[in-house]
């Protein structure tokens, strides 16, 4: 059975001065609880964005919501070797097949839990010009310098990476798509490592990215209330 392609309603026409309709759609998607019928899984970490990012901006401190990154370290050389998903991969902890937690992949001998990214400043990172990042990587006679990681995005353009594992994701849209794919099993065409068939043809990821850019103005009351409860540990 092919994976369902999620289609959110056509963007609303906001009144003058209101936030963009795509951002409103994105806010609704952000707080929506997905199921296997709407593309969740079969393996996943959470069934809604807001579970790991309360209020649409924060990051859950509940270890049950932490991402599990795994790798295979060669004990002889100390080098990280490629696994099925690359040098390092997110290994989801839950499955739609039952409540029992998923074990890490058998070949993984390094397991690291990662707290979700706080999204309050995520859009500002996307706005930084490549040249500014490259200028900071140049040695300045203090013994400190870096190396930018240039990434080719889904549009075929090369850009300095700024999100993900070792800055391997170039844009906010791609970061959202990667979260859909890696954390929820919602395969997106905009993900850095797209895995067809796609649940999201790219519109879902772009809508949620628009919501993040719009700020709290696009947050539905139910999402704000849920986020406040999670931040209080309720």
Residue pairs with C-beta under 8 A, 6 or more apart in sequence:
2 197
3 39
3 187
3 197
3 198
3 199
4 37
4 38
4 39
4 199
5 39
5 198
5 199
5 200
5 201
6 38
6 39
6 186
6 199
6 200
6 204
7 203
8 25
8 28
8 29
8 203
8 204
8 207
9 25
11 20
11 21
11 22
11 24
11 25
12 21
12 24
12 25
13 21
14 20
14 21
14 24
19 214
19 217
19 218
20 210
20 214
20 218
22 206
22 207
22 210
22 211
23 207
23 210
23 211
23 213
23 214
23 217
23 218
24 211
24 218
25 207
25 210
25 211
26 206
26 207
26 208
26 209
26 210
26 211
26 212
26 214
26 218
27 56
27 211
27 214
27 218
27 219
27 220
27 223
28 220
29 49
29 204
29 207
29 208
29 211
30 48
30 49
30 50
30 53
30 56
30 208
30 211
30 223
31 48
31 49
31 50
31 56
31 220
31 222
31 223
31 226
32 48
33 47
33 48
34 40
34 47
34 48
34 184
34 186
35 47
35 96
36 42
36 96
38 199
39 185
39 186
39 187
39 199
39 200
40 47
40 96
40 184
40 185
40 186
41 95
41 96
41 184
41 185
42 95
42 96
42 97
42 185
43 92
43 94
43 95
43 96
43 102
43 185
44 92
44 94
44 95
44 96
44 183
44 184
44 185
45 52
45 65
45 67
45 68
45 90
45 92
45 93
45 94
45 183
45 184
46 52
46 65
46 94
46 183
46 184
47 184
49 179
49 184
49 208
50 56
50 223
50 226
50 227
50 230
51 60
51 65
51 230
52 59
52 60
52 65
52 116
52 183
53 59
53 60
53 116
53 117
53 118
53 119
53 227
54 60
54 226
54 227
54 228
54 229
54 230
54 231
55 216
55 219
55 223
55 224
55 226
55 227
55 228
55 230
55 231
56 119
56 211
56 212
56 216
56 219
56 223
56 224
56 227
57 118
57 119
57 120
57 216
57 227
58 118
58 119
58 120
58 227
58 230
58 231
59 115
59 116
59 117
59 118
59 119
60 115
60 116
60 230
61 115
62 230
63 113
65 116
66 113
66 114
66 115
66 116
67 90
67 113
67 114
67 116
67 182
67 183
68 90
68 91
68 92
68 93
68 104
68 111
68 112
68 113
68 114
69 88
69 89
69 90
69 91
69 111
69 112
69 113
69 114
69 165
70 83
70 88
70 89
70 90
70 91
70 104
70 105
70 108
70 110
70 111
70 112
71 80
71 81
71 83
71 87
71 88
71 89
71 108
71 109
71 110
71 112
72 80
72 81
72 82
72 83
72 107
72 108
72 109
72 110
73 79
73 80
73 81
73 109
73 110
74 80
74 81
75 109
80 87
80 88
80 110
81 87
83 89
83 105
83 107
83 108
84 105
85 193
86 193
88 165
89 105
90 182
90 183
91 102
91 104
91 105
91 108
91 111
92 102
92 182
92 183
92 185
93 101
93 102
94 101
94 102
95 102
104 111
117 163
119 212
122 163
122 172
122 175
122 212
123 172
123 212
123 213
125 162
125 163
125 172
126 162
126 171
126 172
128 162
130 148
130 159
130 160
133 148
133 160
133 162
134 148
134 160
136 146
137 145
137 146
137 147
137 148
138 145
139 145
148 160
148 161
148 167
149 160
149 161
149 166
149 167
149 168
150 158
150 159
150 160
150 161
151 158
151 159
151 160
151 161
151 167
151 168
151 169
151 170
151 192
152 158
152 159
152 170
153 159
153 170
153 171
153 174
154 174
154 189
154 190
154 191
154 192
154 194
154 202
159 170
159 171
160 167
160 170
161 167
161 168
161 169
161 170
162 169
162 170
163 169
163 170
163 171
163 172
163 174
163 175
163 178
164 175
164 178
164 192
168 192
169 175
169 178
169 192
172 209
172 212
172 213
173 190
173 202
173 205
173 206
173 209
174 190
174 191
174 192
174 205
175 209
176 190
176 205
176 206
176 208
176 209
176 212
177 188
177 189
177 190
177 191
177 192
177 200
177 202
177 205
178 188
178 191
178 192
178 193
180 186
180 187
180 188
180 191
180 199
180 200
180 204
180 205
181 187
181 188
181 191
181 193
181 194
181 195
182 191
186 199
186 200
186 204
187 194
187 195
187 196
187 197
187 198
187 199
187 200
188 194
188 198
188 199
188 200
188 202
188 204
188 205
189 196
189 198
189 200
189 201
189 202
190 200
190 202
190 205
190 206
191 205
210 218
211 218
211 219
216 224
219 227
